[in-house]
Amino acid sequence: MRIIKYLWPILLAPAITIAAESERLDLPTALEEFQLIESPRTVQQILPNWVKPSRLVVKVDKPERVAWLQEAMPSGVTVVGVSTAEEATPLLTEADALVEMGCSATMSNAPKLRWVHADSGGGDTCLTIPSIAGGEVLLTTSQKVKNSVLAEIGMGYVFALARDIDVLLANQQQRDLNRRGGRPALRLEGATMLIIGLGGAGTEIARMAHAVGMKVIATDPVNRNPPDFVTHVGLPDELPSLIGQADVVMVAAPLTPQTRGLFDAQMFSRMKRSAMLINWARADIVVAEDLAAALKSGVIGSAAMNWATYAPLPKDHPLWDAPNLILAPWGGSPAGAGTREVTPEASRVNELRWIVVRDNMRRFANGEKMYSVFDLARGY
């Protein structure tokens, strides 16, 4: 019953919010829910070569979305809707913007392109496009829009590993319910979670962890004003001294030159032998071979990782045989995505997301400040 006391805020708060705001589908609600702020500079200041666009190509979720987007555009700007990124290929030569699409090498065939809005939360994959990496094309991302989804994924892994759910599922596959796991259960109440990256999703994870009675500490390069439920936020270079305190290490950071390969054999050696590592962010933040070795040798207790990278995991990779590991594909899809029946909350979040996209399109067309602008210097 004690755990219910801590879980109650998690279970009840979303229900209250949905009931109270189910009819509020407007920009202020979206900005508050997704914690979005304007860029400090306008598009005209960021892009010296900016001119008023004439054609914005958008991957839409339904045909009627195009007319709704068009209503927000100034005169002379046309919205062209496509249902897949491939459909945009013949439109590249005249496109001033590509919206709701992943980055592709074909963008080099778009001479007028000045803005790309990626449908993912991270922008690292777009930096392979020279015009984006060089700052000639503005990049915005869906950062913070997926906060709740990613937080639920992260905490789901924590609960599963803390109570050997992965072992129980393996036992089920072996048709033997009497087999036991080889690691002790972790009681979350009173345990310490270290979050790497206290952005939108990281903060939401911190809220959830605190609600179940965990002590939360974090590292972040810019967040110096953490919420009350985070007891300490250190700079990234404090990670080696903080990581030994953690029972759960949660990676919620973007992939940057500073975070690539951050979790290697040396970092694992600083963790508690019973600690768990959770990485739903980019897979390249972890040295996969070192993680497999750390799990096999018992240097750390358990781990969960989304293979969030475009490089496929080879069939002979040591991760496949690593014990105490939950290995999953790229995550982060909105709730209800890919299902025939979309929940009311998923539909609501999708509409709020499109409201932000629509306003960003209007702002780009007018050369104004925008939301979720990718900072090339910071890498996110």
PESULUR-V274834 format. One line per field, one symbol per residue. ss: DSSP state (H for helix, E for strand, - for the rest). phi: phi as a letter, one per 40 degrees, with the letter a starting at -180 (. if undefined). burial: + if it has 16 or more other ideal C-beta (glycine too) atoms within 10 Angstrom, else -. Layout:
ss: ???
phi: ???
burial: ???
//
This chain:
ss: -HHHHHHHHHHHHHHHHHHHH-----HHHHHHHH---EEEEEHHHH--------EEEEE-----HHHHHH-------EEEEE---HHHHHHHHH--EEE-----HHHHH-----EEE------HHHHH-HHHH----EEE------HHHHHHHHHHHHHHHH--HHHHHHHHH------------------EEEEE---HHHHHHHHHHHH---EEEEE------------EEE-HHHHHHHHHH--EEEE-----------E-HHHHH------EEEE---HHHE-HHHHHHHHHH----EEEEEE----------HHHH---EEEEE--------------HHHHHHHHHHHHHHHHHHHHHHH--EEE-E-------
phi: .cccdccdccccdcccccccbdccbacdccccccfcbcccbcdcccbcccbdcbabcbcbcadccccccccccccgbbcbcbcbccccdccccbccabbgbccacccccbcccbabbccbcbbccccccdccccgcbcbbbcdgcbdcccccccccccccccbfccccccccccfbcccbccbccbcccgcbbbbchbcccccccdccccccgccbbabacbcbbccccbcabbcdccddcccccccbbbcbbccbdcccgccbdccccccccccbbbbccccccbcdcccdcccccgcbcaabacccaccccdcbccccbccfbbbbcdbhcddgcgbcbccdccccccccccccdccccccccbgccbbfccccccga
burial: -----+----------------------+++-++-+--+--++--++--+--+--+++++----++--++--+---+-++++--+--+---+--+++++++-++--+--+--+++++++++++++++-+-++----++++++++++++++++++++++-+++-+-++---+---------+----+-+--+++++++++++++++++++++++++++++++-+--+---+--+--+--+--++-++++++++++++--+--++---++-+++--++++++++++++++-+++-++---+++++++++++---------+--+-++++---++-+++--------++-+++-++++++++++++++++-++++++----++
//
